[in-house]
Amino acid sequence: MEKKGLLVSLEGIDGSGKSLLAQNIFKKLTEQNIPVVLTKQPGGTNLGLKLRQILHEEKDNVCDLAEYFLFAADRAQHIKDIIIPALNSGKIIISDRMADSSLAYQGYGRNLNIENIKSVNNWAMQNIEPDLILYIKIDIKTAQDRIFKRNESLTSFEKEKTEFWEKVIVGYEKIFKDRKNVITLDGTLSPEKLTTLAITEIINKL
């Protein structure tokens, strides 16, 4: 598929500020009258919302492999319903997570086979890759402090122990080590500063 738009994914551990940054980028681009779509994985489609609910409510009954395939199913629907139409319309897409999250979380965090995940990810994504990946890097303690300060019910991932998060961070570092389309941002910066840096990187890609 010949892409006309720009696909930007935001990656990072829970509590990195990734979702807030995605919202802020969308707001700033909209204010500049730049055609932009804000979406997320999982949950960007009707099917994705149902899969997200299953992942949240049935975690204790879902094995690690099934967990991954639920994310992959969401990813396939997301590509078909959201990503391809938006790219064909020439829009900028800001996606809160994409395929690299499964490599980090299910691959490195859950110890599932990395190559199998890559293969299924490519299939589900129809070999579409982000033009730009913004990796929000942050230490585990700061991220966890933010999560607890929200005073909201924790997701299955947010309940994970420090060992899991250490593996996920190592995963991200390995995944992004030689990628040319990855920009690492400091997650401890203010939301305003992060947004400014992110917008600059996106505009440079246009």
N, C-alpha and C positions, 0 to 999 in steps of 0.2 A: 504494500500500500504506500502510495506517495503521500507523505504527510504535509499538510499545509499550515497547521497550527504549531503550537509549542507545548510539549508535555513536561511538566515540572513535578517531581515527587519530593515529598518531605519525609525524611527518615530520622529515627532516633528512638531511644528507650522511652517508656512511659514516664511522664514528668519532665521531659526535656523542654517543653514549651512549644513543641511541634504543631499541635492543633491550634493554639492561639496564634502562632505565626502564620499558619495557613489562612486563618480568618482575616488577619491584619493585611496580608498581601492582597487577598481578594478585595478588601475594602479600598485599599490605596489604588489598585489598578482600575477598579470601577470608578473611583473619583476622577481618574484621568481619562475616562471614556474608552478604556482599552477593553475589548471583548474578552471576558474571562469566565471560566467555570470553576467553581469550588466543589470538590468531591472527596470521597474517602473510601478506603478499604479497611475492614468490611463495612458495608452499610450504605453505599452510594446508590444502590438500586432497591427496588421493592423486595427482590429475592435476597439481596444483601442484608436488608434490615431483619428479615426472618432468620437468616443464617447467623447474624450477629446475636440475636436473641437466644438462639440455640447454644451458641458458644458460651454465652454468659450464664444461662440457666442450667445447662446440662453438662458443665465441665467435668464433674465427678464421674459422669457416665460415658464420656467420650475419650477414647484412647488417643495418644499423641498423633498417630498416623491419620485417624479419622479427623482430628482437629485440623491437620494440614489440608486434607482434601476439602473440608468445608471452606477454608480460606481460598483454595484454588477454584472452587465452584463460584464463589463470590467474585473472584478475579476475572473469570471467563465472562460472566454476565456484565460485569463492570466495563470491560473492554468493549463488548458489543453495544451496550446501551448508552454508555456515557462517553468513553474515550474516542472511539472511531468517529462518531457523529460530530463531536466537538472539534477534532483535528481537521476533519473535512470542511468544517465551517470556518477554519482559520483562526480559531480561538486559542487563547492561552488556557491551559488546564492546570490547576493547582490541586494535586492529589495528596491528601493526608494518608501516607503509606501506599506502597505498591509491592511488587514481587520481592524486593530485597528484604522486606520485613520477615517473610517466611524463611528466607535463607538464614537470617540472624536468629529469629525466635525458634522456629521449628528445627532448622538445621543445626545450628550451634547450641541453642538453648536446650532443645529437646533431644539432641543427638540423633536426629534422623539423617538419612543418606543425602549428602549435599548434592551430588550429581543427579540423583533422582528428582530432587526438588527443582533444580535448574531446568531439567528437561520438561517437567510438568508445567512449571512457570512459563516457559517459552511457548508451550502449546496453548495454555490458557490465555496468554497475552497476545497470541497470534504473532509472536516474534517482534512485537512493538516494545521499544525500550524508551525510557525517559530521555529527553534531550538534555535535561539538567536535573541533578539530584542535590538537594540541600540537606546535608547531614548535620543535625543539631547535636553536637557532642556535649555531654555533661557527666559529672561524677554521680555515682549511685546515691550518695547521702543527700545531695542537694535535690535530686529528682524525687527521692522518697519523702523528703520533708515537704516538698510541694504537694505531693499526692495526699499526704495526711492532712495538710492544711485545708484542702478542699472540703473535708468533712463530708465526703460522699461515699456511697457503698463502693467497695473495691471490686475491680474486675478480677477474673481468675489470674491474669498476668500480674496485676498489681499486688496480689497476695503472695507472689513467689518470693523465695528467699534470696539473699544477696548472692549466693553461688550461681543462681540462674542468671541474674543480671550481669555478673562478671563474664559469663560465657557469651551472652548476647553482645556485650560491648566488644569483646575480643572478635566475635563474628563480624560485626560491622567493620572493624578495623581491617580484617583480612579481606572482606568482600570489596571494600573501597580502596584498598592499597594502590592498585594500578589503574583504577578507573579514571579516564580523562574527563568525564562529565560530572564529577562529584566536587562540590564545594563544601568544606567543613566550616560550620559556624559555631561560635562559642555560646552554648546554651545558658551561661550565667549572665550574659549581657542583658540589658533592659529590653523589653519588648519593642520599644521604639527604635533602638539601635539595631536590633536584629532585623526588623522590618526594612529599615533603610538599606542595610547590607544585602538583604535578599532581593529587594526590588532592583538594586543596581545590577546584580548578577543576572536577573531575568531579562532586564532591558538590554544588557550586553549580548544576550543570546538571540534577540530578535533580528 
